Amino acid sequence: AQIGVTGLAVMGRNLARNFARNGFTVAVHNRSFARTQSLVAEHGDEGVFVASESLAGFVASLERPRKVVVMVKAGAATDAVIDELVPLLEPGDIVVDAGNAHFPDTIRREDALRARGLHFVGSGVSGGEEGALLGPSIMPGGTRESYESLGPILEKISAKVDGVACCTYVGPDGAGHFVKMVHNGIEYADMQLIAEAYDLLKQGLGATAGEIGQIFARWNTGDLESFLIEITAEVLQHVDAATGSAFVDIVADQAEQKGTGRWTVQNGLDLGVPITGIAEATFARALSGGVAQRDAARGTLVADVAPWALEDREGFVEDVRLALYASKVVAYSQGFDQIAAASAQFGWDIDRGAMARIWRGGCIIRARFLNRITEAYERDADLPLLLADEYFTAAVGAGVGAWRRIVAGAALHGVPTPAFSSSLAYYDGVRAERLPAALIQAQRDFFGAHTYRRTDRDGSFHTQWSGDRTEQ
């Protein structure tokens, strides 16, 4: 077999089928042999599978250098499979972790396997069950040598946009899983922004879910065209068979998470990168799950809100659209800043334009405007701020008035819009001529002698606040 997959839950099963459909002979293995047998029985006509009951037999069925894709639950389960797999391999073999591993774990594993002469590839795979089968976006890290052997296979099974594979070499050790983590963080922000737009349209217009779904379907034909906008339109227009109600109205308003958004926010803090849209989206999920706190607040906390009285309903819809677009651009801009900061810290040399290019298809955040992001980094690979690119400066600038009206209106009418609001605050903060951070630094010097820099000369200074207030 040219490549092997161990771990045949839905994602692993679909990846194995994708390899087979693309003409590769695929070794397959699962802890439960019955699952391996069912894959071959149900989908054996899609290509050539080599099924093995034992891990040793699985490894023996692979051509050298062996290429093994591990698709099991992140964390201890991944370590357990790697520990069992490694003694069966030989120098030069390649182990691919295609799960949602935390990138520090990938750095640790890559270092341990490299010491044994093995290549370890931490690869992000986005697109869900359908993407795994029909063509995902793939973000592999590891050695360039491993990509020379593995890359052509991954590129062949990946999604294609304009004939270009949504797969490329990302960088050493944990780079691939880091980029996938940030991708998921942006996904959190994108979903929260869409949810806030829905809530604004619902409360402002008094519209039904189906009517709002039609608005999203219309938006999906323009600049906002994306997978998430597309599925939002479908979800909102779906009717619950049991009750006859709009499906979204019978779903409990508690959004769960698996951890990648939290990791992204924690890393943003570690790097000192203000990924405020992603952070607010992550905290919004946490707030939605705070049942006890929400029960205590509901009907108790004073609202003091103004009633909605829209004179121009279509104008309001357009304002929400423009605010959504601007806020989405901020989320992506912050995410790419985070990638740049990590790339510099870890020496990964990540090409941000290439990341935008491979996110255009297959992945959850695929969107029309990723073409514009790719073009921005082609114009300037070292672009310090995506918002400062000429296209996005003009595109976002055209909607700033609408953005302000929506955030102000949401505040006046008591509609929580943490991602819209924080994105606008970031935009105003990053464009400000001067920030009140000067006062914060002066306070820090007062109580902790942390020093400060001056605007009129170089160096660090401290004022003797408890003495004669002379400057040192």
Disulfide bonds with the S-S distance in Angstrom:
none
